[in-house]
Amino acid sequence: MAAQPEITQRDLRSRSKEIMDAVQGGQSFTVTRDGHRIGEMTPLRRRRRFVPRSEFAAISRTASGVSLEAFRSDPDTTAKQETDDPYAH
């Protein structure tokens, strides 16, 4: 894996549009100030909102089975049944 390019604080100020466009395109940078590494700029991962039906079906075929009875009883056995309300008298 290649090291990410270093940019100075001055470069960040003077070339902000170019650098932000590169980050939006997937590029990461290490930011330096006075020759010292002070931070990283990395693109945010985007979560998909839609999974195609064919992909969901393929994933579902390899998923393990779920016992409906166990699924329903699990929260009842692990949930705390009483409240810890300090103001209740």
N, C-alpha and C positions, 0 to 999 in steps of 0.2 A: 504494500500500500504506500503510495507516494505521500510525502509530507505536504501539508497544505501550505500555500504561499503565505509569506509574511507581508503585511502592509503596515506602514507607520501611521501614527495618529494623524500626521499631516496629510498623508495620502488619503486617508479616510475622509478628512474634511474637504480636500480639493477634488477628489474623484468619487464623491459619494454616490452619484447616480450610476456610474459605471460599476462600482463595487456592489451596490444594492441589486443591480440587474444581474450580476454574476451570482450573487447569493440566491436570488430568486430562481436562477437557472440551475441551482444545485451545487455551486462552488462554495467551499469553506475557506476561511482565512484566519490566520493568527495575527492579532493586532499587537504592535509594539510601540513603546514610548521610551525615548532615550536609550534605545537598544535593548530594552528588557521586554520580554513577552508579558502582556498584561491581560489578554483575553482572547476569545475565539468568536468568530462570527460563523454561524452554521445555519443552513436553511431549516425551517421547521418541517417536520414530517406532516404530510397531509393525510388525514384519515379519509378513506373512501366512505361515502354514504350509501352507496349502492353496490350490491354484489350480484352479478348476473346469475340468473336461475341455474344455468348449466354449471357454474362454479359451485354454487350452494349445493346442488345435487351431488356433485363429485365429492365434496367434502363430507356430506352427510352419509354417503355410502361407506366411508371408512370410520365413522364415529362409533364409539362404543354405545351399547344399549343403556337405557336408563330405566330403572324400576320406578314406576309411578308411585307405588306405595312407599318406597324408601325416600323418594324425592319429597313427598308430602310430610313424612314423619321427621325428617332431618331437622327442619327449623324448630319444630316443637321440642326436640330433645336438646338442642343447643342454645335456644333462646332463654334468656333470664325471664322468669315469669313474674317476678315482683319488681316494683319500681323503687328507686332510691331517691325519693323526693324528700329533701331535707326540711321542707316547709310543711309537710303533712303532719297532722297532729291526731 
